[in-house]
Amino acid sequence: MIPSNFEHLLNVIWGRPDFYTGNLGVFVASLMGLAARFSAVILALTVGFLVWGGNVKSSLVERLVEAAIFLEGTYYILLLPSGLWWLGLGLNFLGVAFLLQAISAGTALMVLSFKVRGSADRVKALKWVGIAAVGYVGALWFNVVFRWFDMIEVIGNGFLVRDVASWGFLGSMITMSLAVFFAGVGAYLLAKNLGDSVRWFGLSLAMVGAHYVIYLAYSFLSGNLDYAMAVDVWTLPFLGVGLSLLRTKVAKKIL
């Protein structure tokens, strides 16, 4: 998405016809959000390599995790201008989806970023981890399901009777809804400091990953593979992460 954003930027600067012409504020927010998410990924990868290598100060890891979560939350908060702009064109599912993503994931991640380091009550901090997990999976649900609703609103529901589209739609609805439900159960158990929460989060992640396996197959068969890149396809590895968590032996108490 970075190259396409710079292409939009050049078009705006040179006055060429562009989707963002006359909507500079929305474009700037989108570009800043993308930069924040890119930085969050770099910090998260850094944490991964540091922990993998061992012999690293926990305080350093906490600061990096805190910053990565804050930047990812910033990305979602900066979806607000896009949501307001779309809704300015009239009530539509894309605008509502952007706003709900900003509220569910953005606010939860922002709060969690201040709970990572130095929390006196570690068990209480787990509650915010669970809330953020539900908010994050919820944001993925809004992005996926509301795009289907937007498609139905624009071209009607006739396409759903076709074989490929019907199982693509049902696959999205079932797997992503289960992912939110499982994350909710995991969050409840995590707030109780129970180790079983890990398996429920594993189920949630596995459902998210399974959805994108189905969605990519649908996109390929329907000739819409390029469009799929905009629908959080990066979460495909969650299938493996979720299955790994299901196989992980955990203690009865997290802390």
Contacts in CASP RR format, 6 or more apart in sequence:
PFRMAT RR
TARGET T0000
AUTHOR 0000-0000-0000
METHOD contacts of the structure
MODEL  1
MIPSNFEHLLNVIWGRPDFYTGNLGVFVASLMGLAARFSAVILALTVGFL
VWGGNVKSSLVERLVEAAIFLEGTYYILLLPSGLWWLGLGLNFLGVAFLL
QAISAGTALMVLSFKVRGSADRVKALKWVGIAAVGYVGALWFNVVFRWFD
MIEVIGNGFLVRDVASWGFLGSMITMSLAVFFAGVGAYLLAKNLGDSVRW
FGLSLAMVGAHYVIYLAYSFLSGNLDYAMAVDVWTLPFLGVGLSLLRTKV
AKKIL
1 34 0 8 1.000
2 34 0 8 1.000
2 38 0 8 1.000
5 30 0 8 1.000
5 31 0 8 1.000
5 34 0 8 1.000
8 18 0 8 1.000
8 19 0 8 1.000
8 20 0 8 1.000
8 27 0 8 1.000
9 27 0 8 1.000
9 31 0 8 1.000
10 16 0 8 1.000
11 17 0 8 1.000
11 18 0 8 1.000
11 20 0 8 1.000
11 21 0 8 1.000
12 18 0 8 1.000
12 20 0 8 1.000
12 21 0 8 1.000
12 24 0 8 1.000
12 27 0 8 1.000
15 21 0 8 1.000
20 26 0 8 1.000
20 27 0 8 1.000
23 85 0 8 1.000
25 81 0 8 1.000
26 81 0 8 1.000
26 82 0 8 1.000
26 85 0 8 1.000
29 78 0 8 1.000
29 79 0 8 1.000
29 80 0 8 1.000
29 81 0 8 1.000
29 82 0 8 1.000
30 78 0 8 1.000
30 81 0 8 1.000
30 82 0 8 1.000
32 74 0 8 1.000
32 78 0 8 1.000
33 74 0 8 1.000
33 75 0 8 1.000
33 78 0 8 1.000
34 75 0 8 1.000
36 71 0 8 1.000
36 72 0 8 1.000
36 73 0 8 1.000
36 74 0 8 1.000
36 75 0 8 1.000
36 78 0 8 1.000
37 71 0 8 1.000
37 72 0 8 1.000
37 75 0 8 1.000
39 71 0 8 1.000
40 67 0 8 1.000
40 68 0 8 1.000
40 69 0 8 1.000
40 71 0 8 1.000
40 72 0 8 1.000
40 73 0 8 1.000
40 75 0 8 1.000
41 68 0 8 1.000
43 64 0 8 1.000
43 65 0 8 1.000
43 67 0 8 1.000
43 68 0 8 1.000
43 71 0 8 1.000
44 65 0 8 1.000
44 68 0 8 1.000
46 64 0 8 1.000
47 61 0 8 1.000
47 64 0 8 1.000
47 65 0 8 1.000
47 68 0 8 1.000
50 56 0 8 1.000
50 60 0 8 1.000
50 61 0 8 1.000
50 64 0 8 1.000
51 61 0 8 1.000
59 117 0 8 1.000
62 116 0 8 1.000
62 117 0 8 1.000
62 118 0 8 1.000
63 117 0 8 1.000
65 116 0 8 1.000
66 113 0 8 1.000
66 114 0 8 1.000
66 116 0 8 1.000
66 117 0 8 1.000
67 113 0 8 1.000
69 109 0 8 1.000
69 112 0 8 1.000
69 113 0 8 1.000
69 116 0 8 1.000
69 132 0 8 1.000
70 109 0 8 1.000
70 110 0 8 1.000
70 113 0 8 1.000
72 105 0 8 1.000
72 109 0 8 1.000
73 105 0 8 1.000
73 106 0 8 1.000
73 109 0 8 1.000
73 110 0 8 1.000
73 113 0 8 1.000
74 106 0 8 1.000
74 110 0 8 1.000
76 101 0 8 1.000
76 102 0 8 1.000
76 105 0 8 1.000
76 106 0 8 1.000
76 109 0 8 1.000
76 139 0 8 1.000
77 102 0 8 1.000
77 106 0 8 1.000
77 107 0 8 1.000
77 110 0 8 1.000
78 102 0 8 1.000
79 98 0 8 1.000
79 99 0 8 1.000
79 101 0 8 1.000
79 102 0 8 1.000
80 98 0 8 1.000
80 99 0 8 1.000
80 102 0 8 1.000
82 95 0 8 1.000
82 98 0 8 1.000
83 94 0 8 1.000
83 95 0 8 1.000
83 96 0 8 1.000
83 97 0 8 1.000
83 98 0 8 1.000
83 99 0 8 1.000
83 102 0 8 1.000
84 95 0 8 1.000
84 99 0 8 1.000
86 92 0 8 1.000
86 94 0 8 1.000
86 95 0 8 1.000
86 98 0 8 1.000
87 95 0 8 1.000
87 96 0 8 1.000
87 99 0 8 1.000
92 150 0 8 1.000
92 153 0 8 1.000
93 146 0 8 1.000
93 147 0 8 1.000
93 149 0 8 1.000
93 150 0 8 1.000
93 153 0 8 1.000
94 146 0 8 1.000
94 147 0 8 1.000
94 150 0 8 1.000
96 146 0 8 1.000
97 142 0 8 1.000
97 143 0 8 1.000
97 146 0 8 1.000
97 147 0 8 1.000
97 150 0 8 1.000
100 139 0 8 1.000
100 142 0 8 1.000
100 146 0 8 1.000
101 139 0 8 1.000
101 142 0 8 1.000
101 143 0 8 1.000
104 134 0 8 1.000
104 135 0 8 1.000
104 136 0 8 1.000
104 138 0 8 1.000
104 139 0 8 1.000
104 142 0 8 1.000
105 132 0 8 1.000
105 135 0 8 1.000
105 136 0 8 1.000
105 138 0 8 1.000
105 139 0 8 1.000
106 139 0 8 1.000
108 128 0 8 1.000
108 131 0 8 1.000
108 132 0 8 1.000
108 134 0 8 1.000
108 135 0 8 1.000
108 136 0 8 1.000
109 132 0 8 1.000
109 136 0 8 1.000
111 128 0 8 1.000
111 131 0 8 1.000
111 132 0 8 1.000
112 128 0 8 1.000
112 129 0 8 1.000
112 131 0 8 1.000
112 132 0 8 1.000
115 125 0 8 1.000
115 128 0 8 1.000
115 129 0 8 1.000
116 125 0 8 1.000
119 125 0 8 1.000
122 255 0 8 1.000
123 193 0 8 1.000
123 255 0 8 1.000
126 190 0 8 1.000
126 191 0 8 1.000
126 193 0 8 1.000
126 254 0 8 1.000
126 255 0 8 1.000
127 187 0 8 1.000
127 190 0 8 1.000
127 191 0 8 1.000
129 190 0 8 1.000
130 183 0 8 1.000
130 184 0 8 1.000
130 186 0 8 1.000
130 187 0 8 1.000
130 190 0 8 1.000
130 191 0 8 1.000
130 197 0 8 1.000
131 187 0 8 1.000
133 183 0 8 1.000
133 184 0 8 1.000
133 186 0 8 1.000
133 187 0 8 1.000
133 190 0 8 1.000
133 201 0 8 1.000
133 204 0 8 1.000
134 180 0 8 1.000
134 183 0 8 1.000
134 184 0 8 1.000
134 187 0 8 1.000
135 183 0 8 1.000
137 179 0 8 1.000
137 180 0 8 1.000
137 183 0 8 1.000
137 204 0 8 1.000
137 208 0 8 1.000
138 180 0 8 1.000
138 183 0 8 1.000
140 176 0 8 1.000
140 179 0 8 1.000
140 208 0 8 1.000
140 232 0 8 1.000
140 235 0 8 1.000
141 176 0 8 1.000
141 177 0 8 1.000
141 179 0 8 1.000
141 180 0 8 1.000
143 231 0 8 1.000
143 232 0 8 1.000
144 172 0 8 1.000
144 176 0 8 1.000
144 211 0 8 1.000
144 215 0 8 1.000
144 231 0 8 1.000
144 232 0 8 1.000
145 172 0 8 1.000
145 173 0 8 1.000
145 176 0 8 1.000
145 177 0 8 1.000
147 231 0 8 1.000
148 169 0 8 1.000
148 172 0 8 1.000
148 173 0 8 1.000
151 159 0 8 1.000
152 160 0 8 1.000
159 165 0 8 1.000
160 166 0 8 1.000
160 169 0 8 1.000
164 218 0 8 1.000
164 221 0 8 1.000
164 222 0 8 1.000
165 218 0 8 1.000
165 222 0 8 1.000
167 214 0 8 1.000
167 218 0 8 1.000
168 214 0 8 1.000
168 215 0 8 1.000
168 218 0 8 1.000
171 211 0 8 1.000
171 214 0 8 1.000
171 215 0 8 1.000
172 211 0 8 1.000
172 214 0 8 1.000
172 215 0 8 1.000
175 207 0 8 1.000
175 208 0 8 1.000
175 209 0 8 1.000
175 210 0 8 1.000
175 211 0 8 1.000
175 214 0 8 1.000
176 207 0 8 1.000
176 208 0 8 1.000
176 211 0 8 1.000
178 203 0 8 1.000
178 204 0 8 1.000
178 207 0 8 1.000
179 204 0 8 1.000
179 205 0 8 1.000
179 207 0 8 1.000
179 208 0 8 1.000
179 211 0 8 1.000
180 204 0 8 1.000
182 200 0 8 1.000
182 201 0 8 1.000
182 202 0 8 1.000
182 203 0 8 1.000
182 204 0 8 1.000
182 207 0 8 1.000
183 200 0 8 1.000
183 201 0 8 1.000
183 204 0 8 1.000
184 200 0 8 1.000
184 204 0 8 1.000
185 197 0 8 1.000
185 200 0 8 1.000
186 196 0 8 1.000
186 197 0 8 1.000
186 200 0 8 1.000
186 201 0 8 1.000
186 204 0 8 1.000
187 197 0 8 1.000
188 197 0 8 1.000
189 195 0 8 1.000
189 196 0 8 1.000
189 197 0 8 1.000
189 200 0 8 1.000
190 197 0 8 1.000
190 201 0 8 1.000
190 254 0 8 1.000
193 253 0 8 1.000
193 254 0 8 1.000
193 255 0 8 1.000
194 252 0 8 1.000
194 253 0 8 1.000
194 254 0 8 1.000
195 250 0 8 1.000
195 251 0 8 1.000
195 252 0 8 1.000
195 253 0 8 1.000
195 254 0 8 1.000
196 250 0 8 1.000
197 254 0 8 1.000
198 245 0 8 1.000
198 248 0 8 1.000
198 250 0 8 1.000
198 254 0 8 1.000
199 245 0 8 1.000
199 246 0 8 1.000
199 250 0 8 1.000
201 242 0 8 1.000
201 245 0 8 1.000
202 241 0 8 1.000
202 242 0 8 1.000
202 243 0 8 1.000
202 245 0 8 1.000
202 246 0 8 1.000
203 242 0 8 1.000
203 246 0 8 1.000
204 242 0 8 1.000
205 238 0 8 1.000
205 239 0 8 1.000
205 240 0 8 1.000
205 241 0 8 1.000
205 242 0 8 1.000
205 245 0 8 1.000
206 238 0 8 1.000
206 239 0 8 1.000
206 240 0 8 1.000
206 242 0 8 1.000
206 243 0 8 1.000
206 246 0 8 1.000
208 235 0 8 1.000
208 238 0 8 1.000
208 239 0 8 1.000
209 235 0 8 1.000
209 236 0 8 1.000
209 237 0 8 1.000
209 238 0 8 1.000
209 239 0 8 1.000
209 240 0 8 1.000
210 239 0 8 1.000
212 232 0 8 1.000
212 233 0 8 1.000
212 235 0 8 1.000
212 236 0 8 1.000
212 238 0 8 1.000
212 239 0 8 1.000
213 236 0 8 1.000
213 239 0 8 1.000
215 228 0 8 1.000
215 231 0 8 1.000
215 233 0 8 1.000
216 225 0 8 1.000
216 228 0 8 1.000
216 233 0 8 1.000
216 236 0 8 1.000
218 224 0 8 1.000
219 225 0 8 1.000
219 227 0 8 1.000
219 228 0 8 1.000
END
